[in-house]
Amino acid sequence: MFDKAFFDEEFVKRVTGFSRERDGANVKVEVVTLTGERFDTLRLKAVITGARLLTRDDRLVFLPYPNIANIEISVFQDHRIPGFQLTTSSD
């Protein structure tokens, strides 16, 4: 199950490692819910009860952790498309 600690630690390591292994490629992160809904995520903020997602289509979505089925990380082939942005400071 996903939680705040996962997104604050392991997730950051996986995303940065995935990008680094592919020569700094732009990364796409999709959060998938238990019902199969997919969110193409530009930014993700982990809070105690769930994840706040800013999606590529300009939606702000809150997902409780139990509703997240999986997270898919891939690389954009078109480098003009902005990739997923990791938060660099904690608020």
C-alpha positions as CSV (number, residue, x, y, z in Angstrom):
1,M,0.0,0.0,0.0
2,F,1.2,3.5,-0.7
3,D,1.7,6.1,2.0
4,K,3.4,9.4,2.6
5,A,6.8,7.8,3.5
6,F,6.8,6.0,0.1
7,F,6.2,9.2,-1.9
8,D,8.7,11.2,0.2
9,E,11.5,8.6,-0.1
10,E,11.3,5.5,-2.3
11,F,9.2,7.2,-5.1
12,V,11.7,10.1,-5.4
13,K,14.6,7.6,-5.7
14,R,12.8,5.5,-8.3
15,V,11.8,8.5,-10.5
16,T,15.2,10.2,-10.4
17,G,17.0,6.8,-11.0
18,F,14.7,6.0,-13.9
19,S,15.4,9.3,-15.5
20,R,19.1,9.2,-14.8
21,E,19.4,5.7,-16.4
22,R,17.9,7.1,-19.5
23,D,20.3,10.1,-19.8
24,G,18.0,12.6,-18.0
25,A,15.0,11.9,-20.2
26,N,11.6,13.6,-19.5
27,V,9.6,11.3,-17.3
28,K,5.9,10.6,-17.4
29,V,4.1,9.5,-14.2
30,E,0.6,8.1,-14.3
31,V,-1.3,7.3,-11.1
32,V,-3.9,4.6,-11.6
33,T,-6.8,4.2,-9.3
34,L,-8.5,0.9,-8.2
35,T,-11.3,1.7,-10.7
36,G,-8.8,2.0,-13.5
37,E,-8.9,5.8,-13.9
38,R,-5.5,7.2,-15.0
39,F,-4.1,10.5,-14.0
40,D,-1.2,11.9,-16.1
41,T,0.6,13.7,-13.3
42,L,2.8,16.8,-13.6
43,R,3.4,17.2,-9.8
44,L,2.6,15.1,-6.8
45,K,2.4,16.2,-3.2
46,A,2.2,13.6,-0.5
47,V,0.2,14.5,2.6
48,I,-0.8,12.3,5.6
49,T,-4.0,10.9,4.2
50,G,-3.4,10.9,0.4
51,A,-1.7,12.4,-2.6
52,R,-2.5,15.7,-4.2
53,L,-2.0,15.5,-8.0
54,L,-1.6,18.3,-10.5
55,T,-2.5,16.7,-13.8
56,R,-1.3,17.5,-17.3
57,D,-4.9,18.7,-18.1
58,D,-4.8,21.3,-15.3
59,R,-6.8,19.4,-12.7
60,L,-6.0,19.3,-9.0
61,V,-7.0,15.9,-7.7
62,F,-6.8,14.4,-4.2
63,L,-6.5,10.6,-4.0
64,P,-6.6,8.8,-0.6
65,Y,-3.7,6.3,-0.5
66,P,-6.0,3.2,-0.4
67,N,-7.6,4.3,-3.8
68,I,-4.2,4.2,-5.6
69,A,-3.7,0.9,-7.4
70,N,-0.3,1.6,-9.0
71,I,2.0,4.1,-10.5
72,E,3.4,3.9,-14.0
73,I,6.7,5.6,-14.9
74,S,7.7,6.0,-18.5
75,V,9.8,8.2,-20.8
76,F,8.5,10.7,-23.3
77,Q,9.9,10.1,-26.7
78,D,9.1,13.8,-27.7
79,H,11.5,15.8,-25.5
80,R,9.5,19.0,-26.1
81,I,6.8,17.7,-23.7
82,P,7.5,18.7,-20.1
83,G,8.1,15.8,-17.8
84,F,7.0,15.1,-14.3
85,Q,8.4,17.6,-11.8
86,L,9.7,16.4,-8.4
87,T,9.2,18.8,-5.5
88,T,12.6,20.1,-4.4
89,S,11.5,21.7,-1.0
90,S,9.3,20.4,1.7
91,D,6.4,22.6,2.8
